[in-house]
Amino acid sequence: MSIAPMMDRTDRHFRYFMRQITRRTLLYTEMVTSAAIIHGDREKLLGFSPEEKPLVLQIGGDQPQELAICAEIAEDMGYDQVNLNVGCPSSRVQDGNFGACLMAQPQRVAEAVSKMQQRVNIPVTVKHRIGIDDRDRYEDMANFVEIVSGSGCQQFTVHARKAWLQGLSPKDNRNIPPLRYEDVHRLKQEFPHLLIEINGGLTTFSQVHEQLKSVDAVMIGRAAYDNPYLFATADQEFYGEKTIPLTRHQVVEAMFPYLEYWLSRGVKLNSIMRHVLQLFSGQPGTKAWKRYLSENGYLAGAGVEVVQEALTQVPQNDD
């Protein structure tokens, strides 16, 4: 199981929060460009707490030598894997010649993966689509995977919806065109030696169990953000853990020392707690919880007491 990299979502605060719910699910950073990693503030862009591991850094870029340097930086900082984004369809990403448009350049992706692997001992993986624009036959995807795996890549995360590089916004492309899970299942059948993970439109653990009959792993995206407590039983269901999950209230209380630490460093309460708003999704009191945090979390000097008061809006017996 993994939670997908999501821009403006899977930052270090969200990941720490999710670690109170699931210890074993693989977590990803937001996509960070190779140029930003090399030239930017690395601690701000790449810093993480040890509790967030296992953790993957997702990189966007198309220059093999730059990507190799970034992979080495990731390993030195303690990341468990590095993932190359070959799936994002946004126009800004296309302008930089990376993301989904790289599916049309499998040799370039293979070269990048090869150079990255030469520099590090941690796994280098690729996240891609089933196709782009009119290059969307199963055979096109299989050719891409065959070429890239030839460079030594052993793990592919496949978003089972093709990317439209023109004519659709990334938001619309989340739902259009239809998902084609069967193509990902076929990929696993024809490349049994590779680890194939499926992504796209999966929102329940019953769906995950069904998918695991055909592939090796499952990645969940927006559902993890919209309903984070979905993962409360992930460690037990998929990793055989015997521990008892924290209740929703206990999850929030476990965050208090973390909140105190970052508040003391000048971070605003709402920049952390915005990720926690959906914790009580579907529970009595969730509207009051979200309203109290939204109305008070941004105020100057807002501290843990705001979260404590917000918790009183939610009945504990509904955990």
C-alpha positions, 0 to 999 in steps of 0.5 A: 500500500502507498499514498500517492504524491499530491501537490499541495497535499503530501507535505511533511506535516500531512505525512507526519499526521498519516504516520499516526494512523498507519506506520507501514503504508509507503508515503511520498513527497510532493513532486519536486523538480530536479532544478529546485533540488539542486539550486533551492533550499533543500531543507525546506523542500526535502526535509522530513522527520524520521517518523515519516519513513518509509518515505519516497522522494518523487522527482520531476525532470528530464536531464539524466545527469541532474536526476542522478545528482538528485537521487544521490542527494535523496539517498544522502538525506535518508530517503528510502526510494526515489521515484521519477514522475512520468505521469503528470499532465500539467502544461507547466510540467510539459513546458519543462519536458517532464512528467507524462510527456516523457512517455513518448521518450522511453529511451530518455527515461531509461537513460535517466533511470540508469544514471540514477541507479549508478549513483545510489543503492536505494531503489529507483522507481517510475510512476507513469500513465497507461498512455498519452494522447493517441499513444494509448494502446496497450502495446505502447505502454508495454514498449515503454516498460520494456525499454525502461526496465531494460535499464534496471528499473524493477518497480513501476506505478501505473496510473490506469488512466491515460493522460491528455496533454492537450485539451483537458485540464489536469483536474478534468484528466482525473476523471476523463477518459475512463480507467483501464485497470485491465491494461495494468493487470495485463502488464503484470501478467506479461512482466511477472518479474517486475513489481507493478503497482496500480493507481487511479480511482481506488477509494476502499480497501475492498477495492484494494484487496480485489486489485491485489489479486492481479498486481503487487501493490496499490496506490491510493491518492485523493481518498487518502486526503479526503478520508485519512482514517481509511488507513487506520486498519491498513497495517493490520489488513495488509502487513499483518500487524497486531497493534490496535489502531489509535482512535481519531481523538488519539491521533490528534492528541499524538500530534500535540508535541509535533504541533508545539515544536513547529509552532515554536519555530513560527509555523502557523497552526492552520498550515499543519491542521489543514491536513487534519480537517478530514480526519472525522469525515463521516462522523458526528461533529465533523462539521463543527470540528472543521468549522472551529479549526478553520475559523480559529486556526489562522489567528495570530498566536493560535496554538494547541489549545485551539485543537483541544477545543476543536476536539470537544466538538466531536463525541469520543464514543464515535471513534 
